[in-house]
Amino acid sequence: MKFKNVIVMAFCLGLMGMVSCKSNKDVKETASEEVAHHRGGGDRKGPPKGKRGDRKGPPRGKKGSPEQTRSLEEIGGYQIGATAEDFALMNVDGKKISLSDYSDAKGYIVTFTCNDCPFSVMYEDRLIAMHNKYAPQGYPVVAINSNPTAVKPGESMEKMAERAKARSFPFAYLKDADHKVASAFGAVRTPHMFILDGDMKVQYIGAIDDNARDADGVTDKYVENAIAALQSGKLPETNFTKSIGCPIAGAKH
């Protein structure tokens, strides 16, 4: 009998009959399993090492949901039915523009937007189409960029002018350099929509529609529905939704 088999037999006899003697291979496997168990590698609870399991909430490393989190009251801007004050802001063409400059306006589609936010970029074509459709009907789009250039250099007037030219914006693209207009309106995301009637009363606040990523997948056109109601002499059935987009720097989100 070889020496290693003698050792195996001695090991088996030492178990005092409680278990049957195993082969050399079986003993090695059993020992490995026992060591793994004591080191925590057996039937361990929770996710495997190196994995985080099924986490709830947004992925780590991201800033969370793009959805507006505060109510209109918490933000402190215009409420539904409030009368908005006019303003005078610099357009990308170097001229100041006020809402009162639109002498034939029956209302206004005021949008707070910017150059770099992916949501603003996704909605650019829809804003252009909206202006081309509704401006002749008395509801022009007026776009405002309230991101401070000191915080976001890509939102400077020069960059805004470049963007407006590259995309052939048919609407005014204004710079709210001191953030006063955004604060008055309560704009917190880009884009953030405010529909005013002919008396400058706020009749809708929120998102453009219910699908930022896919224009063809939209099922509820909030802004267009609000304008249609006003054109019919009615108030919008849905007058508030949460804005979806990038936070405006310095705003209450």
WOKA-V184636 format. One record per backbone hydrogen bond with DSSP energy under -1.0 kcal/mol. NH is the residue of the N-H (numbers start at 1). CO is the residue of the C=O. If there is no record, write none. Layout:
<<NH	CO> <NH	CO>>
This chain:
<<6	2> <7	3> <8	4> <9	5> <10	6> <11	7> <12	8> <13	9> <14	10> <15	12> <16	13> <18	15> <27	23> <28	24> <29	25> <30	26> <31	27> <32	28> <33	29> <34	30> <35	31> <36	32> <37	33> <38	34> <39	35> <40	37> <41	36> <44	42> <51	48> <55	53> <62	59> <68	243> <69	253> <75	71> <76	72> <81	202> <82	79> <84	200> <89	97> <91	95> <94	91> <97	89> <101	98> <102	99> <103	101> <105	102> <106	138> <107	138> <108	196> <109	140> <110	194> <111	142> <112	192> <113	144> <121	117> <122	118> <123	119> <127	123> <128	124> <129	125> <130	126> <131	127> <132	128> <133	129> <134	130> <135	131> <138	135> <139	134> <142	109> <143	172> <144	111> <145	174> <152	148> <155	152> <156	153> <160	156> <161	157> <162	158> <163	159> <164	160> <165	161> <166	162> <167	163> <169	164> <174	143> <175	90> <176	145> <177	175> <179	176> <183	179> <184	180> <185	181> <186	182> <187	182> <190	246> <192	112> <193	206> <194	110> <195	204> <196	108> <197	201> <200	197> <202	82> <203	195> <204	195> <205	239> <206	193> <210	220> <217	214> <218	215> <222	220> <223	208> <225	221> <226	222> <227	223> <228	224> <229	225> <230	226> <231	227> <232	228> <233	230> <234	229> <241	205> <245	66> <246	190> <248	188> <251	248>>
